[in-house]
Amino acid sequence: MKTIPSLISIWLMLAIGLFGSNHTAFSRQVHSSWRAGVAKVDITPQESIWMAGYASRDHPSEGVRHAIWAKALVLEDAVGNLAVLVTTDLVGIRQELSLRIRDRLKHQFGLSRDQVILNSSHTHTGPETDYARYQFQLDEVQLGKIKKYAENLENKIVELVGNAMESLKPVYLYSENGVTRFQVNRRNNKEATLVHHNELNGPNDYAVPVIKVADQKGEMMALVFGYACHPTVLADYQISGDYAGFAQLELEKLYPGTTALFFQGAGADQNPLPRRSVPLAIQYGKALAASVERVLTEDMKPLTGNLSTAYAEIDLTFANPTPNREELLEITGSSSGYPEYLKQNANVLMSKLDKGESLITSYPYPVQAWKLGDQAIFAFGGELLIGYSIALKNIFGPDIFVMGYSNDVMAYIPTSTVLEEGGYEGTRSPIFTTPWASNIEERIIAEAVKLAEKVGIRSQEAPVTDQ
Ligand SMILES: [Zn+2]
């Protein structure tokens, strides 16, 4: 039987609709307790420079594929708690440069360690910033260029954060995890024979974390997104941000006026496969951008509440004692079997001993947690393996965001499983002759749990099971 809606019910539907939308607009205004400021700066090298990421490189950059960027997003809650995320199209910012930048941010803007995350995309087609590492490998001209670039970068990042802080205005924040799947676990799948495989081995985390920052009119002004995968599609001599650079370009084209900031997740054992062509880097960039676009198109979780931040450095120890002069001399010898870049590392360590310095016996490893309204964010130093993201999601649930490559990129950070298995990501600490101590995962996760408690991130009640 057909029913005709009465005039009264039509009127009621209209009234609910109108009231509903007004009510939404009203409650949005009420919840706009955040302020945000965003800024970006071009960090493309102005001259040919040594490139970071692959030890096999034998000459400096030949050109620029696209500009690379440092970007800053400052976030402030209703009571003035403030934090800044800086993302960079770089392979990583090592301890010395990171300390210089963060010390200046403290001095100039009063930002303490817990308030700053310096994340790098880990692009393998960016400039080198670490002078000390190459001191016995490159000539004075090349070393001078690295030094100059790093000094400029330091100044640019400090100024960038200042600019972002000056542009603070009321915003709405939203977050959600998306998904895309072009990364492959590179330890457990063979790149060379991938084409013959119809099953891939894990572990993996396909999450695409997204934070949307919209102004009071609802216009998006900034967008943070991440992925856990090495930007190693490209290995040529053109400066670029790799797939992550293309993804940012694509999103800033899709959403004019929006600054898109990419952060690297726990992508240490994840590679974009297949790889090694520019069209593939573009494809992966667009795939990542499309997953962000999907998240933005659907309902996102509005972030309410306050901002809490915590930071700690734990002294990670090594499995073996650090080498003495004789052992280092042996490594640098022609018959040692060590690759050239490790021989150079041995020279760097030896020069420390020659100067009367002793080698480190532990490493101050940065661990950080932010609670941005209801959004939990963890940031870790080093090349973080995907197992950490999975372990933390088992504790805190699938909605958390996990960053690696933050504040200091000193070495691979294996899980206890990978450390036991050995292989490329499992065998070396910053002192390359020894792996990390076997309790590395336990200690890092324990510190993350401690910081989570401090900022009020709760563990999930019970693991989610399939119905
Ligand atoms: Zn790497």
Residues whose N, C-alpha, C, O or C-beta is under 5 A from the ligand:
A	BS01	ZN	E383
